[in-house]
Amino acid sequence: MAKLSRPRIRWQGHGIEQESGEALLKGDIEQNLLPESHHLAVSNNLLASLGKQGRDNLHLLSQLESNEVEAFVDLDSQSLLPLIQQDMLDLNQYQDDTQLNSSHHKPMLPLGDDSISLHSCHSPTREVEVLYDQLLHMFNADPQLKPKDIIVMVSDINAYAPVIQAVFGNAPFERRIPFSISDRTASQESPVLNAFMQLLNLPNSRFERGRCWHFWRRPRYCSVLGSLRVSSTFFPCGWKRPEFAGAR
């Protein structure tokens, strides 16, 4: 049994998507305001621009023989995030280029709605720090909310894993948030395995001086290879001799 997340009820392979009208929506503003330039834009804009990968995946799965069970649920909340989800589900489209001077046709949002928030951060470290502060605020505002109810997704978990460990792992005990990092590669999880994979790649490399001495300078690698620990006084001498011989 496979569970597939689909943001809309209607089959995404049917009908005409926004991409079909992209060629017509080019030019100056006056041309785009013409009614005939929008006769193909019948889908939800956000879903049409960001949902291509999901449509392609769903199209491949639809070619298989299966018993499909739909479990769509209507959302009653009037905050921004449920409204966007419901608009995708029903293919609602509130953009109307004929009403540029009015927003009465758009849904009203409650004051203080924070279901979607944007933060401008100057580095990955600052991103994780802001995330940590926001989670503390959410836990204080809702006692029923637990860390197990939250999932954080990033584009490259291996790039953010050290920062997450530094920010969440070094928090004071009274403000500590339990966390776990998933979807990391095996080489990232195990330094020993990473060393073994690097050793396997040595025959295919140029056997550079720095790459070879990289293993001998780390006691963990030496213990795995069954080598004796070399005294620290040997490294400067051993490092210079290949250089004097012209080795790179």
C-alpha positions in Angstrom: 0.0 0.0 0.0 1.4 3.4 -1.0 0.3 6.7 0.3 0.6 9.7 -2.1 0.1 13.3 -1.1 -2.0 15.1 -3.7 -2.9 18.8 -3.2 -6.0 18.8 -5.3 -9.1 16.6 -5.8 -9.2 16.9 -9.6 -6.8 14.7 -11.5 -3.8 16.9 -12.3 -3.3 15.4 -15.7 -6.7 16.6 -17.0 -7.5 20.0 -18.1 -5.2 22.9 -19.1 -2.6 24.0 -16.7 -1.2 27.5 -16.3 1.9 26.5 -18.3 -0.2 26.2 -21.4 -0.9 29.9 -21.4 2.6 31.1 -20.5 3.3 32.1 -24.1 0.2 34.3 -24.1 1.0 36.1 -20.9 4.1 37.8 -22.2 4.5 41.3 -23.4 3.4 44.6 -21.9 0.7 45.1 -19.3 -1.9 46.3 -21.7 -1.6 43.1 -23.7 -1.9 40.9 -20.6 -5.1 42.8 -19.5 -6.9 41.6 -22.6 -9.6 39.0 -21.7 -8.6 36.7 -24.5 -5.0 36.4 -23.1 -6.3 34.5 -20.0 -8.6 31.9 -21.5 -6.1 29.1 -20.8 -5.2 30.1 -17.2 -7.8 28.0 -15.5 -5.7 26.5 -12.7 -4.4 27.6 -9.3 -1.4 29.8 -10.0 0.7 28.5 -7.1 -0.1 24.9 -7.9 0.6 25.4 -11.6 4.0 27.0 -11.0 5.3 24.7 -8.3 3.4 21.4 -8.8 5.0 20.1 -12.0 7.1 17.5 -10.3 4.1 16.2 -8.4 2.0 16.0 -11.6 4.7 14.1 -13.4 4.9 11.6 -10.5 1.2 11.2 -10.3 1.0 10.7 -14.1 3.4 7.8 -13.8 1.6 6.2 -10.9 -1.8 6.6 -12.7 -0.5 4.3 -15.5 -0.4 1.4 -12.9 -3.4 -0.7 -12.1 -4.4 0.1 -8.6 -7.4 0.7 -6.4 -7.3 4.4 -5.5 -8.8 5.6 -2.2 -9.2 9.3 -1.8 -9.2 10.9 1.7 -9.6 14.6 1.0 -10.7 16.8 3.9 -12.2 20.3 3.7 -10.5 22.9 6.0 -12.7 25.3 7.9 -10.0 27.6 9.3 -9.8 31.1 7.9 -6.0 31.6 8.5 -3.7 31.9 5.5 -2.2 28.5 5.3 -5.5 26.5 5.4 -6.9 29.0 2.8 -4.0 28.3 0.4 -4.4 24.5 0.9 -8.2 24.7 0.3 -7.6 26.9 -2.8 -5.3 24.2 -4.2 -7.8 21.5 -3.3 -10.7 23.3 -5.1 -8.6 25.1 -7.8 -9.8 28.5 -6.5 -8.1 31.5 -8.2 -8.5 34.9 -6.7 -6.3 36.8 -9.1 -8.3 39.1 -11.3 -6.4 41.5 -13.5 -9.6 43.4 -14.3 -9.8 44.5 -10.6 -6.4 46.1 -10.0 -7.7 48.9 -7.8 -9.7 46.7 -5.4 -9.1 43.8 -3.1 -12.8 43.2 -2.2 -12.8 40.0 -4.2 -10.0 38.5 -2.1 -10.6 36.6 1.2 -10.1 38.4 4.5 -7.5 37.2 7.0 -7.7 37.5 10.8 -5.4 40.0 12.5 -2.4 38.3 14.1 -2.5 35.4 11.7 1.0 33.7 11.8 0.2 30.5 10.0 2.8 31.6 7.4 5.7 33.7 8.3 8.8 34.8 6.4 12.1 35.7 8.0 15.1 37.3 6.3 18.3 35.6 7.6 21.9 36.3 6.6 23.3 32.8 7.2 22.2 29.2 7.8 23.2 29.6 11.5 20.9 32.5 11.8 18.1 30.6 10.1 18.4 27.8 12.7 18.5 30.3 15.5 15.3 31.9 14.3 13.7 28.5 14.0 14.7 27.7 17.6 13.2 30.9 18.9 10.0 30.4 16.9 9.6 26.9 18.2 10.0 28.1 21.8 7.3 30.7 21.1 5.0 28.1 19.7 5.4 25.8 22.6 4.7 28.6 25.1 1.6 29.7 23.2 0.2 26.1 22.9 0.8 23.7 25.8 -0.8 20.9 23.7 1.9 21.2 21.1 4.8 18.7 21.4 8.2 18.4 19.7 7.0 15.1 18.1 4.3 17.1 16.3 6.8 19.2 14.3 8.8 18.4 11.2 11.3 20.8 9.7 12.3 20.3 6.1 15.3 21.8 4.3 16.8 21.4 0.8 20.1 19.9 2.0 20.1 18.4 5.4 23.8 17.5 5.3 24.6 21.2 5.0 22.4 22.2 8.0 23.1 19.2 10.3 26.2 20.7 12.0 24.3 24.0 12.6 21.3 22.2 14.0 23.6 20.2 16.3 25.3 23.4 17.5 22.1 25.4 18.1 19.7 22.8 19.4 22.4 20.6 21.1 23.9 23.4 23.1 20.7 24.9 24.4 20.3 25.2 28.2 18.5 22.3 29.9 15.4 24.4 30.8 15.0 25.4 27.1 16.2 22.2 25.4 14.0 20.9 22.6 14.3 17.2 21.8 15.3 16.7 18.1 16.6 14.1 15.7 18.1 14.6 12.2 16.8 12.2 9.5 17.7 11.6 5.9 21.4 11.9 6.4 23.7 9.8 4.2 25.5 6.9 5.9 28.9 8.5 5.2 27.7 11.6 7.1 26.4 9.6 10.0 29.6 7.5 10.5 33.1 9.0 10.3 34.6 5.5 10.1 32.5 4.6 7.1 33.4 7.9 5.5 37.1 7.1 6.0 36.6 3.6 4.5 34.9 5.1 1.4 37.7 7.6 1.0 40.2 4.7 1.1 38.4 2.9 -1.6 38.6 6.0 -3.8 42.4 6.4 -3.4 43.3 4.0 -6.3 41.2 6.2 -8.6 42.7 9.5 -7.4 46.1 11.1 -8.1 47.3 9.9 -4.7 48.0 13.4 -3.5 50.3 14.0 -0.5 47.6 15.8 1.4 45.0 13.1 0.8 47.3 10.3 2.0 48.5 12.1 5.1 44.9 13.0 5.9 44.3 9.4 7.2 47.5 9.2 9.3 46.8 12.4 11.1 43.6 11.1 12.6 43.8 8.6 15.5 40.3 7.3 14.7 41.4 6.2 11.2 44.6 4.7 12.4 42.8 2.6 15.0 40.4 1.3 12.4 43.3 0.4 10.0 45.1 -1.3 12.8 48.1 1.1 12.6 50.2 2.3 15.4 49.7 5.8 16.6 52.6 7.9 15.2 54.0 10.5 17.5 53.2 14.1 16.8 56.9 14.9 16.3 56.9 12.6 13.2 54.3 14.5 11.3 56.3 17.6 10.5 59.2 15.5 9.3 57.0 13.1 7.4 55.1 15.9 5.8 58.2 17.8 4.6 60.0 14.8 3.1 57.6 14.2 0.2 57.6 18.0 -0.5 61.4 18.0 -0.8 61.2 15.0 -3.2 58.8 17.1 -5.4 55.6 15.1 -4.5 52.4 17.0 -4.5 
